[in-house]
Amino acid sequence: MKPWVLVSLLSDHQEYQRLQASEGRAAAARGGLDSRVVFSESDPTRQIQQISEAAGAPEGSRPVAVVAETAGSVGFERVARSVLQAGIGWVLISDNPRYLDSLRREFPDRLVASACINNEETGRLLGTMALTLLPTGGKVLCVEGPTATAATLQRRRGLEDGIRGSSIQIAKTLGSDWTSAGAGRVTEAWLKLAGKSAQKPDLIVSLNDEMAVGVLGAIHAVHPDWGKIPAIGCDGLPDGGQRLVKEGVLAATIVTPATTGPGVDLVVKSTRGEKVDLSAAIPTRPFPSLEELAAGR
C-alpha cells in the first residue's frame, strides 16, 4: 500500500477550505504520497472521531501522518497522543499550541510539527487596517468564526490588541461559521431583533472575506438607507478577497496562503529523513498595502 497522509479540514462549503484541500493533495502528489482529505463540518467531536478511526486502522493501512486544521482547542492533545502512539506523525496547520513541545519530548522519534500563520499577528494587522481607515475613531462591527477555533480566538485577540488605546470601538460582535450564508443569517437576525435601535457601523471587520460579503448583503437588504459601509476581511484569495477589493466590494483584505501545502511538505521531508522545521511560520500581507489603503481612504 502506498504511504498516505490524512488531511483533516473544517468545511468544504468555504472557499479557503477548498483551497486547503487542493493544496494538500497537490503537495502530497509532488512528494510521492497518496492523500485523503476529510471535512468535519467544523465539528470538533466529528473531527476527533475521523482522526481516531484513521489512527486505529490495522497496521499497514494507517496514514504516515495527520495534517490537521483543528475545529477546536479541547480534546486534540489527547487525540494527538493516540496518533503518535500508533506510530503516525502529527502536523497542525491552524495553530502552534504549547502541548506540541511536551509531545516532542514524549515522542522524540515521531514527527510533531506545525505549519501555520500567526493568527494573532493577522488580527493585529486587521487592527492596523481599521486604524488606517478610521484615523479619528469610530464604531466597528466585528464578524468572527466559531469561537472554539484557534483562528477565531487568536485573530480576535490580535484585533483587540491592534486597536487598544485608539478611539475605535468594537460596538457589536457577530459569530458565524466562516461562510457568506451563515454570516448573512446572523446579521439579518441581529438587525431584525434590534429594529430601529440598530446602529450603523463605521466599519465592518470580518475575520474572513466570505463572511464580510454575507454581512454586507444582509445589511443592504435590511438597511439600504445605511448606504455603503467599508469592510475589511481576511484570506485574500486571488479570485476571492483580492477580486472583491479590486471590484470595490471590500476596502481591503489580508492575503493568507494555504497552510496544507507547507504542512504536507513537512511530512514528505520527514519520510525522506530530511531536516524538518518543526514550527514553520507562513507570512501574510495586506492587500492593498497599508500605504495604498491610506491613500485611497
C-alpha positions as CSV (number, residue, x, y, z in Angstrom):
1,M,0.0,0.0,0.0
2,K,1.4,3.4,-1.0
3,P,2.2,5.7,2.0
4,W,-0.6,8.3,2.5
5,V,-1.3,11.3,4.6
6,L,-4.7,12.2,6.2
7,V,-5.6,15.9,5.7
8,S,-8.2,16.9,8.3
9,L,-10.0,20.1,7.5
10,L,-13.1,22.1,8.5
11,S,-15.8,22.5,5.8
12,D,-15.9,22.1,2.1
13,H,-18.6,24.8,2.0
14,Q,-15.9,27.5,2.5
15,E,-13.7,28.7,-0.3
16,Y,-10.5,28.8,1.7
17,Q,-11.1,25.3,2.9
18,R,-11.4,24.1,-0.6
19,L,-8.1,25.7,-1.4
20,Q,-6.6,24.0,1.6
21,A,-7.8,20.6,0.3
22,S,-6.5,21.3,-3.2
23,E,-3.1,22.4,-1.9
24,G,-2.8,19.4,0.4
25,R,-3.5,17.0,-2.4
26,A,-1.0,18.7,-4.7
27,A,1.8,18.7,-2.1
28,A,1.2,15.0,-1.3
29,A,1.3,14.1,-5.0
30,R,4.6,16.1,-5.5
31,G,6.1,14.2,-2.6
32,G,5.1,10.8,-3.8
33,L,2.4,10.3,-1.2
34,D,-1.3,9.5,-1.5
35,S,-3.7,11.8,0.4
36,R,-7.1,11.5,1.9
37,V,-9.0,14.7,2.7
38,V,-11.8,14.7,5.3
39,F,-14.0,17.5,6.4
40,S,-15.5,17.7,9.9
41,E,-18.1,20.5,9.1
42,S,-16.3,22.4,11.9
43,D,-17.4,19.9,14.5
44,P,-14.6,19.0,16.9
45,T,-16.2,15.8,18.0
46,R,-16.6,14.6,14.5
47,Q,-13.1,15.6,13.6
48,I,-11.6,13.7,16.5
49,Q,-13.6,10.7,15.5
50,Q,-12.4,10.9,11.9
51,I,-8.8,11.1,13.0
52,S,-9.2,8.4,15.6
53,E,-10.6,6.0,13.0
54,A,-7.6,6.5,10.7
55,A,-5.2,6.0,13.6
56,G,-7.0,2.9,14.8
57,A,-6.9,1.2,11.4
58,P,-4.9,-2.1,11.1
59,E,-1.1,-1.6,11.0
60,G,0.0,-1.2,7.4
61,S,-3.1,0.8,6.4
62,R,-2.7,3.7,8.7
63,P,-1.5,7.1,7.4
64,V,2.1,8.1,7.8
65,A,0.9,11.4,9.3
66,V,-2.2,13.5,10.1
67,V,-2.1,17.1,8.9
68,A,-5.0,18.9,10.7
69,E,-6.7,22.2,10.9
70,T,-8.5,21.7,14.1
71,A,-12.1,22.7,14.7
72,G,-11.5,23.5,18.4
73,S,-8.9,23.5,21.2
74,V,-10.3,20.9,23.6
75,G,-9.5,17.2,23.2
76,F,-6.9,17.5,20.5
77,E,-3.8,16.9,22.7
78,R,-5.3,13.6,23.7
79,V,-6.0,12.6,20.1
80,A,-2.6,13.7,19.0
81,R,-1.0,11.5,21.7
82,S,-3.0,8.5,20.5
83,V,-2.0,9.3,16.9
84,L,1.7,9.4,17.9
85,Q,1.4,6.2,19.9
86,A,0.1,4.5,16.7
87,G,3.4,5.5,15.0
88,I,1.8,8.3,13.0
89,G,3.1,11.9,12.7
90,W,1.1,14.9,13.8
91,V,1.2,18.2,12.0
92,L,-1.0,21.2,12.9
93,I,-1.8,23.8,10.2
94,S,-4.1,26.0,12.3
95,D,-2.2,26.6,15.5
96,N,1.1,26.1,17.4
97,P,-0.2,25.2,20.9
98,R,2.1,24.6,23.8
99,Y,1.3,20.9,24.1
100,L,3.4,20.3,20.9
101,D,6.6,20.8,23.0
102,S,5.6,18.2,25.5
103,L,4.7,15.8,22.8
104,R,8.0,16.3,21.1
105,R,9.7,15.3,24.4
106,E,7.4,12.4,24.9
107,F,7.8,11.1,21.3
108,P,11.3,12.2,20.2
109,D,11.3,9.8,17.2
110,R,7.9,11.0,15.8
111,L,7.1,14.0,13.6
112,V,5.4,16.6,15.8
113,A,5.2,19.9,13.9
114,S,3.2,22.9,12.9
115,A,2.9,25.0,9.7
116,C,0.6,27.9,10.2
117,I,0.2,31.6,10.0
118,N,0.4,33.8,13.1
119,N,-3.2,34.4,13.7
120,E,-2.6,37.0,16.5
121,E,-0.4,38.9,14.2
122,T,-3.1,38.7,11.5
123,G,-5.6,40.1,13.9
124,R,-3.2,43.0,14.8
125,L,-2.9,43.7,11.1
126,L,-6.7,43.9,10.9
127,G,-6.5,46.4,13.7
128,T,-3.9,48.4,11.8
129,M,-6.1,48.5,8.7
130,A,-9.0,49.6,10.8
131,L,-6.9,52.5,12.2
132,T,-5.9,53.4,8.7
133,L,-9.5,53.6,7.6
134,L,-10.8,55.3,10.8
135,P,-8.0,57.6,11.9
136,T,-10.3,59.6,14.1
137,G,-12.1,56.6,15.5
138,G,-15.5,55.0,15.0
139,K,-17.7,52.1,15.7
140,V,-16.8,48.6,14.3
141,L,-19.0,45.6,13.6
142,C,-16.8,42.5,14.1
143,V,-17.7,39.3,12.4
144,E,-15.9,36.2,13.7
145,G,-15.9,32.4,13.1
146,P,-16.8,29.7,15.6
147,T,-15.5,30.7,19.0
148,A,-13.8,27.3,19.7
149,T,-11.4,27.6,16.8
150,A,-7.8,28.9,17.3
151,A,-8.1,31.2,14.3
152,T,-11.1,33.0,15.8
153,L,-9.7,33.3,19.3
154,Q,-6.3,34.5,18.2
155,R,-7.4,36.8,15.4
156,R,-9.9,38.5,17.7
157,R,-7.2,38.8,20.4
158,G,-4.9,40.4,17.9
159,L,-7.6,42.8,16.6
160,E,-8.3,44.0,20.1
161,D,-4.6,44.5,20.8
162,G,-4.2,46.4,17.5
163,I,-6.9,49.0,18.3
164,R,-6.2,49.2,22.0
165,G,-5.8,52.8,23.1
166,S,-7.4,54.2,20.0
167,S,-10.8,55.8,19.5
168,I,-12.1,52.7,17.7
169,Q,-14.7,50.7,19.5
170,I,-16.0,47.2,18.7
171,A,-19.7,48.1,19.1
172,K,-21.1,44.7,18.0
173,T,-19.7,41.2,17.5
174,L,-21.5,38.5,15.5
175,G,-20.4,34.9,15.5
176,S,-20.8,32.8,12.3
177,D,-19.4,29.7,10.6
178,W,-16.9,31.3,8.2
179,T,-19.4,31.2,5.3
180,S,-21.2,34.0,3.5
181,A,-24.6,32.4,4.0
182,G,-24.0,31.9,7.7
183,A,-22.9,35.5,8.2
184,G,-25.8,36.8,6.3
185,R,-28.3,34.9,8.5
186,V,-26.8,36.1,11.8
187,T,-26.6,39.7,10.6
188,E,-30.2,39.7,9.4
189,A,-31.3,38.2,12.7
190,W,-29.4,40.8,14.6
191,L,-30.8,43.7,12.6
192,K,-34.4,42.5,12.8
193,L,-34.1,41.9,16.5
194,A,-32.5,45.3,17.1
195,G,-35.0,47.1,14.9
196,K,-34.7,50.9,15.0
197,S,-32.1,50.7,17.8
198,A,-29.6,49.1,15.5
199,Q,-26.6,51.5,15.0
200,K,-24.9,51.8,11.6
201,P,-21.2,50.8,12.0
202,D,-18.5,52.9,10.6
203,L,-16.5,49.8,9.5
204,I,-17.1,46.1,9.2
205,V,-14.1,43.9,10.3
206,S,-14.6,40.3,9.3
207,L,-12.2,37.5,10.2
208,N,-12.5,36.2,6.7
209,D,-13.7,37.5,3.3
210,E,-16.7,35.3,2.8
211,M,-18.4,36.4,6.0
212,A,-17.8,40.1,5.1
213,V,-19.8,39.5,1.9
214,G,-22.6,37.9,3.8
215,V,-22.8,40.8,6.2
216,L,-22.8,43.4,3.5
217,G,-25.6,41.6,1.7
218,A,-27.8,41.4,4.8
219,I,-27.2,45.0,5.7
220,H,-28.1,46.1,2.2
221,A,-31.3,44.0,2.3
222,V,-32.5,45.2,5.7
223,H,-31.0,48.7,5.8
224,P,-30.5,50.1,2.3
225,D,-30.7,53.5,3.8
226,W,-27.3,53.0,5.5
227,G,-25.5,53.2,2.2
228,K,-22.1,51.8,1.6
229,I,-20.1,50.7,4.6
230,P,-16.4,49.9,4.2
231,A,-15.4,46.3,5.1
232,I,-12.1,44.5,5.5
233,G,-11.6,40.8,5.6
234,C,-9.0,38.0,5.6
235,D,-7.9,35.1,3.3
236,G,-7.3,37.2,0.2
237,L,-7.6,34.5,-2.4
238,P,-6.9,35.8,-5.9
239,D,-10.4,35.1,-7.1
240,G,-11.9,35.8,-3.7
241,G,-10.8,38.7,-1.4
242,Q,-8.4,40.2,-3.8
243,R,-11.0,40.3,-6.6
244,L,-13.5,41.8,-4.2
245,V,-11.1,44.6,-3.3
246,K,-10.5,45.3,-6.9
247,E,-14.2,45.4,-7.5
248,G,-14.8,47.8,-4.6
249,V,-16.8,45.3,-2.5
250,L,-14.2,45.2,0.2
251,A,-11.9,48.0,1.2
252,A,-9.0,45.6,2.0
253,T,-8.1,42.1,2.9
254,I,-5.2,40.1,4.2
255,V,-3.6,37.5,1.9
256,T,-3.4,34.3,3.8
257,P,-1.7,31.5,1.9
258,A,-2.9,27.9,2.3
259,T,-1.2,26.1,5.1
260,T,-1.8,22.5,4.0
261,G,0.9,22.5,1.3
262,P,3.7,23.5,3.8
263,G,2.2,21.1,6.3
264,V,2.3,18.1,3.9
265,D,5.8,19.2,2.8
266,L,7.0,18.6,6.3
267,V,5.6,15.1,6.2
268,V,7.3,14.5,2.9
269,K,10.7,15.7,4.3
270,S,10.2,13.6,7.4
271,T,9.6,10.4,5.3
272,R,12.7,11.1,3.4
273,G,14.8,11.6,6.5
274,E,15.4,15.3,5.7
275,K,15.6,18.1,8.3
276,V,12.2,19.4,9.3
277,D,11.3,22.9,10.5
278,L,9.1,21.9,13.5
279,S,7.4,25.3,13.7
280,A,7.1,26.6,10.1
281,A,5.8,30.2,10.0
282,I,3.8,31.3,6.9
283,P,3.8,35.0,6.3
284,T,0.7,37.1,5.4
285,R,0.3,40.5,3.9
286,P,-2.3,43.3,3.5
287,F,-4.0,43.8,0.1
288,P,-3.7,46.6,-0.9
289,S,-0.7,47.8,1.0
290,L,-1.2,50.0,4.0
291,E,0.1,52.9,2.1
292,E,-2.3,52.3,-0.8
293,L,-5.1,51.9,1.7
294,A,-4.4,55.2,3.4
295,A,-4.1,57.0,0.0
296,G,-7.5,55.7,-1.2
297,R,-9.3,56.4,2.1
